[in-house]
Amino acid sequence: MVSQGRIFALLLAAVTIVLVVVGTVWPSPSAVAYVGGESLRSSTSTPEAVVENLGNDIRDQAWEKAYSSFANKAEFTEPEFVHDLKGYSPGLLTYATLNSFEVLPIHASAKEADVLLKLHWSTIVGASVTTRRVHVVRNGDRWEPEWQIVKDPSVPPQIIPVNYLRWDVIYRGSEDDWGAQDVESPHVRIVDVHPVERAEGMMVLGELINEDVVPAYVSVTATLLSKHQSVIATEGSFDKISHLLLPKQVTPFLIRFPDVQLSDVESIRMTPLSALIAASADPVIEIENEQLHPSPDSSLTGQLANQSGQIVNVAHVLATFYDSAGQVVWVADKYLDHALLPQAPVPFEIHIPEDLSKKISSQRTVVATYSFGGYQ
Amino acid sequence: MQKVNSIFTSEQPIPISLVLMAVLVVHLPLLLMQLPLKSFDTNFHIFFASHYVHHWFNPWNTKWYAGFSQATYPPLPQQWIALASRILGLDMAYMAVQLAAMLLLVLGVYRFSLLWVSPRAASIAALASVFLGSESFLVYSAGQLGTTFAAPIYLNALPFLFEWVRHGKWRPFLKGSVLFTAAAAAHHATLLFGSFFFALPVLALALLDRNDGEQTSISAFLRRAITITVVVGAGIAIVLLPFWIALFQYPVTQTPIPHASRANYILSPQWGLNYFIIPYGALILAFPFIFLRGCTVVRLRPLLLGFWVAFLVGLGGTTPVGHILLGRAFEVLTMERFSYWATLLALPFIGLLAAELVERYRMWAVVGLTITAALSCALAVGWATFRPADGEDFKVDTVAAWLNRDSHDQYRYVTLGFGNKIARLAMMTDANSVDGEWNSGRMLPELTRYGAGALTSSKYFGKPGLDALRAMLTHADHYGLKWVFVRDHFYDPLLSFAGWRPVDTLEDNTITVWSKDGVPPATPLNAPQIPPRWQGLMWGILPFGSSVLAIFVVLIPNEKRYERRAQKVHAANNSRELERLVW
């Protein structure tokens, strides 16, 4: 009986060990999520594998491990690598986490290879994709990646004179909530509205103008009505609008209705909202070298130049696209993942759907900005 | 001193009164210091209890998720907290209920262990439960009151199950049925999985022992087992009827939320430390003994198998067992409770091992065992400080005061960067939130669709968390969501670009109040999940009533057969000969 028991004990122990080995060599998806896709099978035997390891390290924010894997680490320090990846000044990527990545081989020889590392970041305002070309070299029986540092442009020390308009609001008292104002709201007007149907659902797009002589906080809500005048859905513009409009400024807006079909909609009730707000014309962001590129890969490109002396941490570019008759046909936007340093232009690219690109003949671009601590 | 020595080194059981005193000595000071308040879920339980204080017969709570039903979570410990809070206040009432659970655990472990081992080994097992790492981990780090409250009741019910199926007497049947029902009223998962890990081994033991003393035929065994299963099943169905209705009408189909207890503890050693080393502590050293003795002694095999399966499932993603056995439930449940159950199932072995070590090495063994037990307990208690649920402690009083003044509470709010303080805030304010910590109770599509937990910790859930936050902010008007309290400036750019503006700062400028203009005041959601009045009455009467009934029923005197049998069985099975073979 005792020897049978010992055999049984050995059997249980063996099964336990086998189960642990199975769970470790072929981890379940939920277990993989906690090791960033890494398992005991990671290797340095191919260029793609080492770049995949690098992607895993970036996802795990294992900076020391990532840095130590570089063949050319003598050329830069670990903090320089992190700053290069996530921005030298606080921007969107600084606090972003890597959601996923792709490894795309470009070319390979016996001693070196080039691999594209496409990083899908999860930022506070949505997804952001950056692509880095990683050179991989063979060192003995293993491959090692090389990181090409891209340094931030340095601007010489200088004094920048600022001369901008500023509007302040005097509130009734400390208990007066922002927005609960008794004064007349700034005059704003919707100048164009178009419903469109896309694969991702119905959208309402258009433009709003501040016709007043004071700045306005604006937002737009659209309510879809059926043939029986019953409400189908109500949605707001959220971040697909520039909420701060200086006098005479125009902003595009786009409102999404992902679960609604245009054929079900009889009419749309637009509700613009405006309120007085303290504002300034600073920082001034210049849009340079704007160009519309036709299909294939139709897009709008350009550069944002921060004309002020302050860093703009996050810039949001909103573009309105018009047809030859001046009608709005599309609204698109793009957040810049790096901060705008003074006097240092940063390129942007806004993708345009291929089916719309032929209709577009002109565009208008506005920029909304955010600076950390700017409201205090 | 000599007397104390003799208690531990003699062959007599350690008096249970002494073990209960050990609970008071070890845990009462920690509970009086309110250490569990730092844990993950304690504030959640107190929040539920605070609702029962004001709305005992209405489980619909509007303070989270724009309204959710508390009938989605068995209410017993929280209702006891609500009742005790009339005298002690909510925080101390929680500590009192937790202490009661710990005292009950000692009795439960002793009674459960008596089924398997000698009274002396059972008493040592009971003493070991005081120092159990998994118990301290669940109490002081995880704050899982439901699990730690239900398990002792369940353990106390199991000997009655054994007595009933072996001898067919009505008293153990009645006591067992009522205690099982009360355990389910405390925590449904304990009953569901406890049936497999605890009850099946006990039934197997009854089958193995059927010819010992009073004979039990197979047909009688089956008849009794089926009878108690049906009666307890019916009792639980009635006592928790609103819970079952909520579960079947609105099953938990939301996208699973990641939990580190499902990690592979070898590939992610930091989680191995958290969910394996800390809960098991020095008990890991006893694994070889558990396996050897459990396999060698036939009547211990059911207990060993119960332990083994619970142990494997408790390893989370380290083995494929949890995924295979639990299916989708693996992505919903957290695994640390399985490790807790595994350690409870291991305690009879620990009692046996300790008794034999003491018999062989006398005071050396007592000293060694005391040190390892104390270290296991200390490590698990200290873990709450080494790895606190909230990285930073802060007050939410000013936030609550702000919400409660100037009609701010006519709108809903959400916090960002508040961690598990959202439960504390919800208790202090009259305003309602769209966020919350009870993921299985939430119904808002903005929250259920993305696979993230509380909005206040959105960034820690990566893309799913931020998607859920954006979805909720997009529909701010719909929910009357006007206020966002931000304690983490990571979220500022989104709020700014989405049209929110900072309007105030609190707590020395560490908390910023953001507001959105044009949001209409919040209106109650006319949700179909609102339990009707009759369910509210049931919810207020039956679960709590089951525990009161259990107290009265347990007071009915026992027959002495139980302990006599334990001693006899132990003498037969754990003979000197067997011990020699093992050593």
Boltz contact constraints between the chains, C-beta under 6 A:
constraints:
  - contact:
      token1: [A, 2]
      token2: [B, 296]
      max_distance: 6.0
  - contact:
      token1: [A, 2]
      token2: [B, 581]
      max_distance: 6.0
  - contact:
      token1: [A, 5]
      token2: [B, 295]
      max_distance: 6.0
  - contact:
      token1: [A, 5]
      token2: [B, 296]
      max_distance: 6.0
  - contact:
      token1: [A, 8]
      token2: [B, 295]
      max_distance: 6.0
  - contact:
      token1: [A, 9]
      token2: [B, 291]
      max_distance: 6.0
  - contact:
      token1: [A, 9]
      token2: [B, 292]
      max_distance: 6.0
  - contact:
      token1: [A, 9]
      token2: [B, 295]
      max_distance: 6.0
  - contact:
      token1: [A, 12]
      token2: [B, 291]
      max_distance: 6.0
  - contact:
      token1: [A, 13]
      token2: [B, 291]
      max_distance: 6.0
  - contact:
      token1: [A, 19]
      token2: [B, 319]
      max_distance: 6.0
  - contact:
      token1: [A, 19]
      token2: [B, 321]
      max_distance: 6.0
  - contact:
      token1: [A, 20]
      token2: [B, 318]
      max_distance: 6.0
  - contact:
      token1: [A, 20]
      token2: [B, 319]
      max_distance: 6.0
  - contact:
      token1: [A, 22]
      token2: [B, 320]
      max_distance: 6.0
  - contact:
      token1: [A, 23]
      token2: [B, 264]
      max_distance: 6.0
  - contact:
      token1: [A, 23]
      token2: [B, 318]
      max_distance: 6.0
  - contact:
      token1: [A, 23]
      token2: [B, 319]
      max_distance: 6.0
  - contact:
      token1: [A, 23]
      token2: [B, 320]
      max_distance: 6.0
  - contact:
      token1: [A, 24]
      token2: [B, 264]
      max_distance: 6.0
  - contact:
      token1: [A, 24]
      token2: [B, 266]
      max_distance: 6.0
  - contact:
      token1: [A, 27]
      token2: [B, 264]
      max_distance: 6.0
  - contact:
      token1: [A, 27]
      token2: [B, 317]
      max_distance: 6.0
  - contact:
      token1: [A, 28]
      token2: [B, 317]
      max_distance: 6.0
  - contact:
      token1: [A, 28]
      token2: [B, 323]
      max_distance: 6.0
  - contact:
      token1: [A, 30]
      token2: [B, 262]
      max_distance: 6.0
  - contact:
      token1: [A, 30]
      token2: [B, 317]
      max_distance: 6.0
  - contact:
      token1: [A, 31]
      token2: [B, 263]
      max_distance: 6.0
  - contact:
      token1: [A, 31]
      token2: [B, 264]
      max_distance: 6.0
  - contact:
      token1: [A, 31]
      token2: [B, 317]
      max_distance: 6.0
  - contact:
      token1: [A, 33]
      token2: [B, 258]
      max_distance: 6.0
  - contact:
      token1: [A, 34]
      token2: [B, 263]
      max_distance: 6.0
  - contact:
      token1: [A, 34]
      token2: [B, 268]
      max_distance: 6.0
  - contact:
      token1: [A, 35]
      token2: [B, 267]
      max_distance: 6.0
  - contact:
      token1: [A, 35]
      token2: [B, 268]
      max_distance: 6.0
  - contact:
      token1: [A, 95]
      token2: [B, 490]
      max_distance: 6.0
  - contact:
      token1: [A, 97]
      token2: [B, 462]
      max_distance: 6.0
  - contact:
      token1: [A, 99]
      token2: [B, 462]
      max_distance: 6.0
  - contact:
      token1: [A, 99]
      token2: [B, 463]
      max_distance: 6.0
  - contact:
      token1: [A, 122]
      token2: [B, 462]
      max_distance: 6.0
  - contact:
      token1: [A, 122]
      token2: [B, 463]
      max_distance: 6.0
  - contact:
      token1: [A, 122]
      token2: [B, 466]
      max_distance: 6.0
  - contact:
      token1: [A, 124]
      token2: [B, 493]
      max_distance: 6.0
  - contact:
      token1: [A, 124]
      token2: [B, 494]
      max_distance: 6.0
  - contact:
      token1: [A, 125]
      token2: [B, 493]
      max_distance: 6.0
  - contact:
      token1: [A, 125]
      token2: [B, 494]
      max_distance: 6.0
  - contact:
      token1: [A, 178]
      token2: [B, 501]
      max_distance: 6.0
  - contact:
      token1: [A, 178]
      token2: [B, 503]
      max_distance: 6.0
  - contact:
      token1: [A, 178]
      token2: [B, 515]
      max_distance: 6.0
  - contact:
      token1: [A, 179]
      token2: [B, 517]
      max_distance: 6.0
  - contact:
      token1: [A, 219]
      token2: [B, 499]
      max_distance: 6.0
  - contact:
      token1: [A, 238]
      token2: [B, 474]
      max_distance: 6.0
  - contact:
      token1: [A, 238]
      token2: [B, 498]
      max_distance: 6.0
  - contact:
      token1: [A, 239]
      token2: [B, 497]
      max_distance: 6.0
  - contact:
      token1: [A, 239]
      token2: [B, 498]
      max_distance: 6.0
  - contact:
      token1: [A, 243]
      token2: [B, 499]
      max_distance: 6.0
  - contact:
      token1: [A, 273]
      token2: [B, 518]
      max_distance: 6.0
  - contact:
      token1: [A, 275]
      token2: [B, 517]
      max_distance: 6.0
  - contact:
      token1: [A, 314]
      token2: [B, 493]
      max_distance: 6.0
  - contact:
      token1: [A, 316]
      token2: [B, 497]
      max_distance: 6.0
  - contact:
      token1: [A, 370]
      token2: [B, 493]
      max_distance: 6.0
  - contact:
      token1: [A, 370]
      token2: [B, 496]
      max_distance: 6.0
  - contact:
      token1: [A, 375]
      token2: [B, 502]
      max_distance: 6.0
